[in-house]
Amino acid sequence: MNIEIRSIYPDLINNLTRFMNRNHPPDRFTPALLNEKIFEDKDFSTDLTLCLYSKDILSGFGMAVLREGGIGYIKLLAVEKGLRRRGLGRAIYNFLERRLKAGVCRLIRIYNSSPNYLLPGISPELTPAVFFLKHLGFVKYAETCNMKVDLTDEFFPVESEIKKLESKGISIRKAQPSDLTELTLFLEEDFPAWIAEAEEMFSGVESTVFIVKKEKRIIGFAGYDANNKGMGWFGPMGVEERYRGSGIGSVLLKICLNDMRKKYNRAIIPWVSSPEFYIRAVDARIERTFWQFEKRVQPI
Ligand SMILES: CC(C)(COP(=O)(O)OP(=O)(O)OC[C@H]1O[C@@H](n2cnc3c(N)ncnc32)[C@H](O)[C@@H]1OP(=O)(O)O)[C@@H](O)C(=O)NCCC(=O)NCCS
């Protein structure tokens, strides 16, 4: 098989979108989504991205990122259906692993490259990938799921819950651009991993984040369109520890979902570790489960 390796460049996005839609079901790709996953990732590097061509036709794609702390992520990987089981997937992976190891990478994980990621792991319906990863020496270390909420139904009623919180001096409103600095300071204290996603929620004409305040201080937040924009992704959401258990999270969730109805008829609540909360609050359903895989490539 005559295979040529080429670099990624922005003009390739439409072709790559068709390739991914053919070869990475059930996920649906758009040029905007792939742009976000590839070029808008703060750790994007052409050295860690490769396109395989066979007879001038795009036949394989792989991308990795090296995040802080020396963890490398395979962020996207697919081989043309008719060319599988010929070693192309392994060749793409080996290329990316070699490049990651040339940096400071000590551990490689698959897909869950927060804050900019497509999926929080590998879902069982990507069955060949599960065997592929086993073949490459990966081990499963955790499980998670995405949940979904139908937004074509009626709005979630929130007035009485909001009033109850207001009687305790707690208010909720949509954040303005001028709130970003204070929100960042709050996140630095309580949820540093979500700073990048919070910034994304201020990148549109209107912010997509709500903040909770008590005594003029932010004590919680929730938003959407922080990752996988245009796909109806909820989150992140966080409430300061000492204010948990008083209903703030479920009001925040409902307010956000009500706002998401303007754009989406379905919300995805990704990377959920406590499904019970979402079932109780908004009758969410598990949409897809994910297995998380890793492989140590250098001693700690
Ligand atoms: C996963 C994927 C990239 C593998 O690509 P590929 O080119 O077929 O993989 P390779 O030919 O290099 O396979 C390497 C090894 O993986 C294992 N493997 C790959 N596909 C397999 C399958 N369908 N069933 C069982 N084992 C499989 C085998 O051990 C294989 O070695 P062998 O053929 O000598 O037995 C491809 O199936 C794909 O594009 N899937 C859809 C996208 C996807 O799931 N992406 C996530 C990737 S982690």
The ligand as an SDF file (V2000), in Angstrom:
LIG
                    3D

 48 50  0  0  0  0  0  0  0  0999 V2000
   -9.5350    1.8580   15.9520 C   0  0  0  0  0  0  0  0  0  0  0  0
   -8.9850    2.0540   14.5350 C   0  0  0  0  0  0  0  0  0  0  0  0
   -8.2660    3.3850   14.4590 C   0  0  0  0  0  0  0  0  0  0  0  0
   -7.9860    0.9170   14.2640 C   0  0  0  0  0  0  0  0  0  0  0  0
   -7.3810    1.1460   12.9790 O   0  0  0  0  0  0  0  0  0  0  0  0
   -6.7430   -0.0430   12.1060 P   0  0  0  0  0  0  0  0  0  0  0  0
   -5.9530    0.5680   11.0330 O   0  0  0  0  0  0  0  0  0  0  0  0
   -7.8180   -0.9910   11.7270 O   0  0  0  0  0  0  0  0  0  0  0  0
   -5.8100   -0.7300   13.2120 O   0  0  0  0  0  0  0  0  0  0  0  0
   -4.5740   -1.7230   12.9460 P   0  0  0  0  0  0  0  0  0  0  0  0
   -4.7420   -2.4110   11.6370 O   0  0  0  0  0  0  0  0  0  0  0  0
   -3.3240   -0.9640   13.1200 O   0  0  0  0  0  0  0  0  0  0  0  0
   -4.7920   -2.7400   14.1300 O   0  0  0  0  0  0  0  0  0  0  0  0
   -3.8140   -2.9770   15.1350 C   0  0  0  0  0  0  0  0  0  0  0  0
   -4.3370   -4.0670   16.0570 C   0  0  0  0  0  0  0  0  0  0  0  0
   -5.4890   -3.5900   16.7680 O   0  0  0  0  0  0  0  0  0  0  0  0
   -6.4010   -4.6900   16.9780 C   0  0  0  0  0  0  0  0  0  0  0  0
   -7.6430   -4.4180   16.2370 N   0  0  0  0  0  0  0  0  0  0  0  0
   -7.8900   -3.3900   15.4040 C   0  0  0  0  0  0  0  0  0  0  0  0
   -9.1470   -3.4810   14.9240 N   0  0  0  0  0  0  0  0  0  0  0  0
   -9.6930   -4.5890   15.4770 C   0  0  0  0  0  0  0  0  0  0  0  0
  -10.9590   -5.2310   15.3740 C   0  0  0  0  0  0  0  0  0  0  0  0
  -11.9090   -4.7320   14.5690 N   0  0  0  0  0  0  0  0  0  0  0  0
  -11.1680   -6.3480   16.0690 N   0  0  0  0  0  0  0  0  0  0  0  0
  -10.2300   -6.8620   16.8660 C   0  0  0  0  0  0  0  0  0  0  0  0
   -8.9860   -6.3080   17.0060 N   0  0  0  0  0  0  0  0  0  0  0  0
   -8.7400   -5.1880   16.3220 C   0  0  0  0  0  0  0  0  0  0  0  0
   -5.7170   -5.9290   16.4080 C   0  0  0  0  0  0  0  0  0  0  0  0
   -4.9610   -6.5110   17.4420 O   0  0  0  0  0  0  0  0  0  0  0  0
   -4.8090   -5.3210   15.3450 C   0  0  0  0  0  0  0  0  0  0  0  0
   -3.6970   -6.1070   15.0360 O   0  0  0  0  0  0  0  0  0  0  0  0
   -3.8750   -7.3390   13.9860 P   0  0  0  0  0  0  0  0  0  0  0  0
   -4.6520   -6.8100   12.8140 O   0  0  0  0  0  0  0  0  0  0  0  0
   -2.4520   -7.7020   13.6600 O   0  0  0  0  0  0  0  0  0  0  0  0
   -4.6120   -8.4110   14.7120 O   0  0  0  0  0  0  0  0  0  0  0  0
  -10.1240    1.9580   13.4720 C   0  0  0  0  0  0  0  0  0  0  0  0
  -10.9090    0.8200   13.7600 O   0  0  0  0  0  0  0  0  0  0  0  0
  -11.0450    3.1490   13.4280 C   0  0  0  0  0  0  0  0  0  0  0  0
  -10.7690    4.1130   12.7000 O   0  0  0  0  0  0  0  0  0  0  0  0
  -12.1580    3.1180   14.1980 N   0  0  0  0  0  0  0  0  0  0  0  0
  -13.1510    4.2270   14.2110 C   0  0  0  0  0  0  0  0  0  0  0  0
  -12.6290    5.4340   14.9510 C   0  0  0  0  0  0  0  0  0  0  0  0
  -12.2620    5.1280   16.3920 C   0  0  0  0  0  0  0  0  0  0  0  0
  -12.8030    4.2380   17.0260 O   0  0  0  0  0  0  0  0  0  0  0  0
  -11.3560    5.9320   16.9340 N   0  0  0  0  0  0  0  0  0  0  0  0
  -10.8340    5.7410   18.2670 C   0  0  0  0  0  0  0  0  0  0  0  0
   -9.4690    5.2070   18.1480 C   0  0  0  0  0  0  0  0  0  0  0  0
   -8.6880    4.9260   19.7230 S   0  0  0  0  0  0  0  0  0  0  0  0
  1  2  1  0
  2  3  1  0
  2  4  1  0
  2 36  1  0
  4  5  1  0
  5  6  1  0
  6  7  2  0
  6  8  1  0
  6  9  1  0
  9 10  1  0
 10 11  2  0
 10 12  1  0
 10 13  1  0
 13 14  1  0
 14 15  1  0
 15 16  1  0
 15 30  1  0
 16 17  1  0
 17 18  1  0
 17 28  1  0
 18 19  1  0
 18 27  1  0
 19 20  2  0
 20 21  1  0
 21 22  1  0
 21 27  2  0
 22 23  1  0
 22 24  2  0
 24 25  1  0
 25 26  2  0
 26 27  1  0
 28 29  1  0
 28 30  1  0
 30 31  1  0
 31 32  1  0
 32 33  2  0
 32 34  1  0
 32 35  1  0
 36 37  1  0
 36 38  1  0
 38 39  2  0
 38 40  1  0
 40 41  1  0
 41 42  1  0
 42 43  1  0
 43 44  2  0
 43 45  1  0
 45 46  1  0
 46 47  1  0
 47 48  1  0
M  END
$$$$
